Amino acid sequence: MPEITQNIGAAVRSARQSLNISIRELARRSSLSATAIWKIERGQMSPSIVVLNHIAHGLGMKLTELIDPVLEEETVVYTARGSRTSGGANDLRDIAEIVSGASRDWIIQAAEHILKKGARSGRQPMVHSGEELVYCLEGQVQYVIDGKTHNLNAGDSLHFKAHLPHLWHNINNGSSRMLLMVVPPRGLSRPPSS
């Protein structure tokens, strides 16, 4: 397991012990199995972002309070395929695997999105500060930016100012994959979630 998994496990164990609660009690509070908590604490299991969020809730913490101290000191982040932190949205039709550093010290947010057939960002366009860079890895993804449609095929990219209303939709007959990078405007240290 990567070092980050070991460090997250140690952070969970330390937070649990500071509350003087058992693994079973944390499992109950987190709606997870005691075995999963035990494996996470020992660095034998790499938890998804959704699982970490449940654990943080069970500890009475925000997710950032749990993982930011683990990530703050990072100056180089290596993430092997298969060990990425991931989370799902849109009823798990969009699985995002984080490929960038995750602490507040990093400016760029980047994730590989695995989009099942019909996946979409939502019905309402998103608007936020900064820029987005999208690279279609596989399949076909349609972006509508400020009312203009852009169809991306594998190898196509799109770079735009994120203050323009935008949304995306997987228009492929099967799954698609895209790399999505969000960069805040100059002077800000962290982009908003997209």
HELIX and SHEET records of a PDB file:
HELIX    1   1 GLU A    3  SER A   18  1                                  16    
HELIX    2   2 ILE A   23  SER A   30  1                                   8    
HELIX    3   3 ALA A   34  GLU A   41  1                                   8    
HELIX    4   4 ILE A   49  GLY A   58  1                                  10    
HELIX    5   5 LEU A   63  LEU A   71  1                                   9    
SHEET    1   A 6 SER A  86  ALA A  89  0                                        
SHEET    2   A 6 ASP A  94  ILE A  98 -1                                        
SHEET    3   A 6 GLN A 109  LEU A 115 -1                                        
SHEET    4   A 6 SER A 176  VAL A 183 -1                                        
SHEET    5   A 6 GLU A 131  GLU A 138 -1                                        
SHEET    6   A 6 SER A 157  LYS A 161 -1                                        
SHEET    1   B 3 LYS A 148  ASN A 153  0                                        
SHEET    2   B 3 GLN A 140  ILE A 145 -1                                        
SHEET    3   B 3 HIS A 166  ASN A 170 -1                                        
END                                                                             
